[in-house]
Amino acid sequence: MAGGEHMEHHPFLSFDDGLEITFSDLKRKKNGSEYITIYFEQPNSAKTDFCSAQCDYPGGSFTNVVGYTDRDLNRLWEHVAKAGKLALDFVKEERYA
């Protein structure tokens, strides 16, 4: 990252199946719109490695997908739809705290 910028992964949600959801600090696109990156990680079914993916919110699609099936991504998308705005609001509030 340029200029010594430090990107945080803020803990957000943890599930019994090992799924961990974290999100980034607030980012800004060239057009000035603000967004966060939501990160997903959990042990694979064999517990020998991790599945991971990330999605920019709002308006992004999944990138850097490792180990997840399309069905898994649909399930993760439900988490984005339900909680993405809340995570974005947390980051914006933190900016003024």
NULUMMAR-412444 format. One record per residue: x, y, z of N, C-alpha, C in turn; residue in one letter; residue number from 1. Coordinates in pm, whole numbers, plus 32768, in hexadecimal, padded with zeros to 4 digits. Layout:
BEGIN
+------+------+------+------+------+------+------+------+------+----+-----+
:  npx :  npy :  npz : capx : capy : capz :  cpx :  cpy :  cpz : aa :   i :
+------+------+------+------+------+------+------+------+------+----+-----+
:    X :    Y :    Z :    X :    Y :    Z :    X :    Y :    Z :  A : NUM :
...
+------+------+------+------+------+------+------+------+------+----+-----+
END
This chain:
BEGIN
+------+------+------+------+------+------+------+------+------+----+-----+
:  npx :  npy :  npz : capx : capy : capz :  cpx :  cpy :  cpz : aa :   i :
+------+------+------+------+------+------+------+------+------+----+-----+
: 8053 : 7F8B : 8000 : 8000 : 8000 : 8000 : 8058 : 807B : 8000 :  M :   1 :
: 802E : 80DB : 7FB5 : 807C : 8155 : 7FA4 : 8079 : 81AA : 8022 :  A :   2 :
: 80E3 : 81F2 : 803B : 80E8 : 8254 : 80A5 : 80D7 : 821C : 8131 :  G :   3 :
: 80FA : 81A0 : 8147 : 80EF : 8167 : 81CC : 8060 : 8150 : 81F9 :  G :   4 :
: 8003 : 8151 : 819D : 7F76 : 813B : 81BD : 7F65 : 80B0 : 81FA :  E :   5 :
: 7F14 : 80A7 : 8262 : 7EFE : 8028 : 82A7 : 7E6B : 8002 : 8298 :  H :   6 :
: 7E51 : 7F8E : 8261 : 7DC8 : 7F61 : 824D : 7DA2 : 7F00 : 82BB :  M :   7 :
: 7D39 : 7F20 : 8302 : 7D07 : 7ECC : 836E : 7CA1 : 7E68 : 833A :  E :   8 :
: 7C9B : 7DF6 : 837C : 7C2D : 7D97 : 836C : 7BE3 : 7D9A : 83F1 :  H :   9 :
: 7B6C : 7DD4 : 83F0 : 7B1D : 7DDD : 846A : 7ACA : 7D5E : 8479 :  H :  10 :
: 7ACE : 7D1C : 84EE : 7A7A : 7CA7 : 8503 : 79E8 : 7CCF : 84F9 :  P :  11 :
: 7996 : 7C79 : 84C0 : 790A : 7C9C : 84AE : 78AE : 7C2C : 84DE :  F :  12 :
: 78B5 : 7BB8 : 849D : 785D : 7B48 : 84C0 : 78AC : 7AC6 : 84C2 :  L :  13 :
: 7889 : 7A6E : 8520 : 78C3 : 79E8 : 8528 : 7850 : 7985 : 8534 :  S :  14 :
: 785E : 7913 : 84F1 : 77F5 : 78AE : 84EE : 782A : 7828 : 851F :  F :  15 :
: 77CE : 77D2 : 854A : 77F3 : 774E : 8580 : 783D : 76F7 : 851B :  D :  16 :
: 7827 : 770D : 8499 : 786B : 76BC : 8434 : 78F8 : 76ED : 8416 :  D :  17 :
: 7927 : 7750 : 8464 : 79AF : 7783 : 8452 : 79B8 : 77FC : 83F8 :  G :  18 :
: 7949 : 7825 : 83BB : 794A : 789A : 8364 : 7966 : 7917 : 83B6 :  L :  19 :
: 79C8 : 7964 : 8388 : 79EA : 79E4 : 83C5 : 79D7 : 7A4F : 835A :  E :  20 :
: 7991 : 7ABA : 837E : 797C : 7B2A : 8323 : 79BD : 7BA4 : 8362 :  I :  21 :
: 7A13 : 7BE5 : 8316 : 7A54 : 7C60 : 8341 : 7A3F : 7CC8 : 82D4 :  T :  22 :
: 7A60 : 7D45 : 82F3 : 7A53 : 7DAE : 828E : 7AC5 : 7E12 : 829B :  F :  23 :
: 7ADD : 7E59 : 8230 : 7B4E : 7EB5 : 8227 : 7B2B : 7F3E : 8260 :  S :  24 :
: 7B90 : 7F92 : 8267 : 7B7A : 8020 : 827E : 7B30 : 8059 : 8205 :  D :  25 :
: 7AFD : 80D1 : 8214 : 7AB6 : 8114 : 81A8 : 7B18 : 8135 : 8137 :  L :  26 :
: 7AED : 8119 : 80BE : 7B3D : 8136 : 8047 : 7AEE : 8195 : 7FEE :  K :  27 :
: 7B33 : 81D5 : 7F91 : 7AF1 : 8233 : 7F36 : 7B1B : 8215 : 7EA7 :  R :  28 :
: 7AB6 : 820A : 7E4F : 7AD0 : 81F4 : 7DC1 : 7AF8 : 8277 : 7D7F :  K :  29 :
: 7B2C : 8270 : 7D06 : 7B56 : 82E9 : 7CBE : 7AE3 : 834B : 7CAB :  K :  30 :
: 7A68 : 8317 : 7CA2 : 79F4 : 8370 : 7C90 : 79C5 : 83AC : 7D14 :  N :  31 :
: 7A08 : 838A : 7D83 : 79E7 : 83C2 : 7E05 : 7989 : 836E : 7E5A :  G :  32 :
: 794F : 8305 : 7E21 : 78F2 : 82B2 : 7E6F : 7940 : 825E : 7ED5 :  S :  33 :
: 7902 : 824A : 7F48 : 7941 : 8200 : 7FB4 : 7914 : 816E : 7FB4 :  E :  34 :
: 796F : 8117 : 7FDE : 794F : 8089 : 7FE5 : 79AB : 8044 : 8048 :  Y :  35 :
: 7987 : 7FCA : 806B : 79DD : 7F74 : 80BD : 79EF : 7EF0 : 8073 :  I :  36 :
: 7A52 : 7EA5 : 809B : 7A61 : 7E1D : 806B : 7A3B : 7DBF : 80DD :  T :  37 :
: 79E2 : 7D61 : 80BD : 79B8 : 7CFD : 811F : 7A03 : 7C7C : 80FF :  I :  38 :
: 7A41 : 7C42 : 8165 : 7A93 : 7BCA : 8156 : 7A4E : 7B53 : 8199 :  Y :  39 :
: 7A55 : 7AE0 : 8158 : 7A1B : 7A64 : 818B : 7A8A : 79FC : 8192 :  F :  40 :
: 7A8E : 79B1 : 8200 : 7AF1 : 7946 : 820C : 7AB9 : 78DB : 8269 :  E :  41 :
: 7AD1 : 785D : 8245 : 7AAC : 77ED : 829B : 7AFC : 7773 : 8274 :  Q :  42 :
: 7B0D : 7715 : 82D2 : 7B54 : 769A : 82B1 : 7B09 : 764D : 8244 :  P :  43 :
: 7B55 : 760B : 81ED : 7B13 : 75B7 : 8188 : 7AD9 : 753C : 81CC :  N :  44 :
: 7A8D : 74ED : 8181 : 7A48 : 747A : 81BD : 7AA9 : 7413 : 81F7 :  S :  45 :
: 7B22 : 7408 : 81BF : 7B85 : 73A9 : 81F2 : 7BD5 : 73E3 : 8267 :  A :  46 :
: 7BBF : 7463 : 8284 : 7C08 : 74A9 : 82EF : 7C9F : 74AC : 82D7 :  K :  47 :
: 7CC6 : 74A8 : 8257 : 7D54 : 74AA : 8233 : 7D81 : 7530 : 81FA :  T :  48 :
: 7D22 : 7587 : 81DC : 7D40 : 7608 : 819F : 7CC9 : 7664 : 81B7 :  D :  49 :
: 7CCB : 76DA : 817B : 7C5E : 7739 : 818C : 7C20 : 775D : 8107 :  F :  50 :
: 7B9E : 7773 : 810B : 7B56 : 77AF : 809B : 7B52 : 7845 : 80B8 :  C :  51 :
: 7B5C : 7896 : 8050 : 7B58 : 7926 : 8065 : 7B1F : 796C : 7FEA :  S :  52 :
: 7AEB : 79E2 : 8002 : 7AB5 : 7A37 : 7F97 : 7AA9 : 7AC4 : 7FCE :  A :  53 :
: 7A9C : 7B22 : 7F73 : 7A84 : 7BAB : 7F9D : 7A25 : 7BEE : 7F3C :  Q :  54 :
: 79E4 : 7C58 : 7F6D : 7981 : 7C9F : 7F1E : 7982 : 7D31 : 7F46 :  C :  55 :
: 7987 : 7D8C : 7EE5 : 797B : 7E1A : 7F05 : 78E7 : 7E3B : 7F18 :  D :  56 :
: 78CB : 7E8C : 7F7E : 7842 : 7EB3 : 7F9B : 783C : 7F4A : 7FAA :  Y :  57 :
: 77DC : 7F8A : 7F6B : 7772 : 7F52 : 7F16 : 77A1 : 7F3D : 7E87 :  P :  58 :
: 7755 : 7EEC : 7E41 : 7762 : 7EDF : 7DB1 : 77CB : 7E82 : 7D7B :  G :  59 :
: 780D : 7E37 : 7DCD : 7876 : 7DE0 : 7D9B : 7848 : 7D53 : 7D82 :  G :  60 :
: 78A2 : 7D06 : 7D49 : 788B : 7C77 : 7D37 : 78FE : 7C30 : 7D7E :  S :  61 :
: 78F4 : 7BAD : 7D8B : 795D : 7B63 : 7DD0 : 79DD : 7B5F : 7D7E :  F :  62 :
: 7A4D : 7B71 : 7DC3 : 7AD2 : 7B67 : 7D86 : 7B29 : 7B14 : 7DE2 :  T :  63 :
: 7B9C : 7AED : 7DAE : 7BFE : 7A9F : 7DFD : 7BBC : 7A28 : 7E42 :  N :  64 :
: 7B6B : 79E0 : 7DF7 : 7B22 : 796D : 7E2C : 7B7C : 78F2 : 7E2B :  V :  65 :
: 7B89 : 78B3 : 7E9F : 7BD9 : 783A : 7EAD : 7B86 : 77D3 : 7EFA :  V :  66 :
: 7B67 : 7763 : 7EB9 : 7B28 : 76F3 : 7EFD : 7A91 : 76F6 : 7F09 :  G :  67 :
: 7A51 : 7764 : 7EEA : 79C0 : 776D : 7EF3 : 797F : 7745 : 7E6F :  Y :  68 :
: 790D : 7701 : 7E77 : 78BD : 76DF : 7E01 : 785C : 7751 : 7DE5 :  T :  69 :
: 781A : 774C : 7D72 : 77B4 : 77B0 : 7D53 : 7745 : 77AE : 7DBC :  D :  70 :
: 7722 : 7738 : 7DEA : 76BB : 772C : 7E53 : 76EA : 7771 : 7ED3 :  R :  71 :
: 7769 : 775D : 7EF8 : 77A1 : 77A0 : 7F6D : 779B : 7838 : 7F5D :  D :  72 :
: 77C0 : 7867 : 7EE6 : 77C0 : 78F8 : 7ECE : 7733 : 7931 : 7ED7 :  L :  73 :
: 76D0 : 78E6 : 7EAB : 7646 : 7915 : 7EBA : 7622 : 7926 : 7F4D :  N :  74 :
: 7650 : 78C9 : 7FA0 : 7638 : 78D3 : 8030 : 7681 : 794C : 806A :  R :  75 :
: 76FD : 7962 : 803E : 7748 : 79D6 : 806E : 7707 : 7A58 : 8041 :  L :  76 :
: 76D0 : 7A56 : 7FC7 : 768E : 7ACE : 7F93 : 7619 : 7AF6 : 7FED :  W :  77 :
: 75D5 : 7A93 : 8027 : 7569 : 7AB0 : 8085 : 759E : 7AFE : 80FE :  E :  78 :
: 7615 : 7ADD : 812D : 7652 : 7B28 : 819C : 7670 : 7BB7 : 8171 :  H :  79 :
: 76A3 : 7BC8 : 80F6 : 76BF : 7C4F : 80C3 : 763E : 7CA0 : 80BF :  V :  80 :
: 75D4 : 7C64 : 8089 : 7554 : 7CAA : 807B : 751A : 7CD0 : 8103 :  A :  81 :
: 7529 : 7C79 : 8165 : 74EF : 7C93 : 81EA : 7543 : 7CF2 : 823E :  K :  82 :
: 75C6 : 7CE9 : 8234 : 761B : 7D2F : 8295 : 767E : 7D93 : 8258 :  A :  83 :
: 7685 : 7D9C : 81D4 : 76E6 : 7DF6 : 8196 : 76D2 : 7E87 : 81BE :  G :  84 :
: 7657 : 7EB6 : 81BD : 763C : 7F41 : 81E0 : 7662 : 7F5D : 8271 :  K :  85 :
: 7647 : 7EFE : 82C9 : 766B : 7F0F : 8356 : 7702 : 7F1D : 8366 :  L :  86 :
: 774F : 7EC9 : 8321 : 77E1 : 7ED2 : 8328 : 7811 : 7F58 : 82F3 :  A :  87 :
: 77D7 : 7F86 : 8284 : 77FD : 8008 : 824B : 77DD : 8078 : 82AE :  L :  88 :
: 7769 : 8071 : 82EE : 7744 : 80D5 : 8352 : 77A4 : 80D5 : 83C8 :  D :  89 :
: 77D0 : 805E : 83F5 : 7831 : 8056 : 8463 : 78B1 : 80A2 : 843F :  F :  90 :
: 78E2 : 808C : 83C6 : 795F : 80CC : 839C : 794D : 8163 : 8396 :  V :  91 :
: 78DD : 8190 : 8361 : 78C5 : 8220 : 8358 : 78BA : 825F : 83E2 :  K :  92 :
: 7879 : 821B : 8440 : 786F : 824F : 84C9 : 78F7 : 8255 : 850B :  E :  93 :
: 7949 : 81EF : 84F3 : 79CE : 81E9 : 8530 : 7A23 : 8261 : 8504 :  E :  94 :
: 7A0B : 828F : 848B : 7A56 : 8300 : 8455 : 7A40 : 837D : 84AB :  R :  95 :
: 79CA : 8389 : 84E9 : 79A8 : 8400 : 8537 : 79B6 : 83EB : 85CD :  Y :  96 :
: 79DC : 8374 : 85F6 : 79E5 : 8356 : 8686 : 7A5F : 8395 : 86C5 :  A :  97 :
+------+------+------+------+------+------+------+------+------+----+-----+
END
